[in-house]
């Protein structure tokens, strides 16, 4: 759990974030095209500034997570990263398996949060979807805990609609709404 000084409560928001990874090389449906990365990163950066974010809680997959973490770190925002399983396996299955230069950014982010004691590894199995569902729940819970008596905010970085019944971003949205979090959205596809 993140300890938060009383003075931090007054001036900085707690944000939980989840969203799309960049599209695979062979993606039939475009949810987060690689050419949208600079635009999405800028929008995330602006949201973090506008919301006066002091703590960001998310995972570290390619796409939404790493863009948010990179932006937050550049602003001096405390980042709490929750991974479903070990850093090496996560890097293989959720970072470098998609187009883009995500590996070096992931390595820098993990080193940064690990050095500050802000990396949580749940120890789930990389097989199946349960580990990701557990991580999603942990992100929402960690943000709620960090916010204390205040209300945390959720940021969804996606195209705006769920796909299939095992959509981690849609699951995050439901959990965040159930927790009473204010919802903000960054769209990964142009309208």
C-alpha positions, -999 to 999 in steps of 0.1 A, spaced: 0 0 0 12 35 -8 17 57 22 7 93 15 16 123 36 -13 144 47 -1 175 28 0 154 -4 -37 146 -1 -46 183 -6 -26 190 -37 -22 158 -57 -46 133 -72 -43 96 -73 -49 80 -107 -54 44 -117 -48 38 -154 -54 10 -179 -57 8 -216 -48 -7 -249 -15 -21 -260 -4 -10 -294 -18 -32 -322 -1 -64 -332 15 -65 -367 -14 -86 -380 -43 -69 -362 -75 -71 -381 -92 -45 -360 -73 -13 -352 -76 -4 -315 -43 15 -310 -23 20 -342 14 27 -337 11 60 -356 -12 73 -328 15 69 -301 28 105 -301 -8 119 -300 -19 96 -272 13 103 -252 7 140 -254 -29 137 -243 -19 115 -213 7 141 -204 -18 169 -205 -43 149 -184 -17 142 -157 -8 179 -156 -45 191 -156 -55 166 -129 -25 175 -107 -16 138 -104 7 129 -75 4 91 -78 -1 70 -108 -10 33 -104 -9 10 -134 8 -20 -150 37 -16 -175 26 -31 -208 35 -16 -242 11 12 -253 -11 30 -227 8 19 -196 43 27 -207 33 60 -223 16 70 -190 45 59 -169 70 77 -191 50 109 -189 44 106 -152 81 100 -144 90 131 -165 66 152 -144 80 138 -111 48 119 -104 52 89 -81 45 57 -101 33 24 -86 36 -5 -111 17 -37 -106 27 -67 -127 8 -100 -128 41 -120 -128 79 -116 -129 94 -87 -149 112 -109 -174 82 -129 -185 60 -98 -185 85 -81 -208 83 -110 -232 45 -114 -232 33 -78 -229 60 -54 -240 83 -65 -268 57 -87 -286 42 -57 -304 56 -31 -328 76 -2 -314 107 3 -293 90 -6 -260 118 -28 -245 142 -1 -235 114 21 -221 101 -8 -200 136 -15 -187 140 22 -176 106 24 -160 110 -9 -141 144 2 -128 130 35 -117 100 21 -98 119 -8 -84 146 16 -70 118 35 -52 101 4 -38 71 10 -60 70 -23 -80 45 -49 -70 47 -84 -85 17 -105 -78 33 -138 -87 5 -151 -109 9 -176 -137 16 -163 -172 -8 -189 -185 -44 -178 -190 -61 -145 -182 -65 -148 -144 -32 -132 -136 -42 -101 -157 -76 -99 -140 -59 -101 -106 -35 -73 -116 -64 -52 -128 -82 -56 -94 -49 -48 -76 -45 -16 -96 -79 -3 -86 -75 -14 -50 -40 2 -47 -54 35 -61 -83 34 -37 -59 28 -8 -36 56 -18 -64 80 -22 -76 74 13 -106 96 21 -104 112 -13 -117 97 -45 -92 83 -70 -96 90 -107 -95 64 -135 -80 70 -169 -90 47 -197 -67 48 -228 -87 30 -254 -108 33 -286 -139 37 -264 -157 3 -266 -151 -32 -252 -142 -61 -274 -151 -97 -264 -158 -109 -229 -121 -110 -218 -114 -73 -223 -90 -62 -195 -97 -25 -201 -134 -30 -199 -129 -50 -167 -108 -21 -153 -136 3 -162 -162 -17 -144 -141 -21 -113 -132 16 -113 -168 27 -117 -179 3 -90 -153 19 -67 -168 53 -75 -138 67 -94 -142 96 -117 -135 85 -153 -114 102 -179 -107 89 -213 -79 92 -239 -89 78 -273 -64 56 -291 -81 59 -325 -92 90 -344 -129 95 -346 
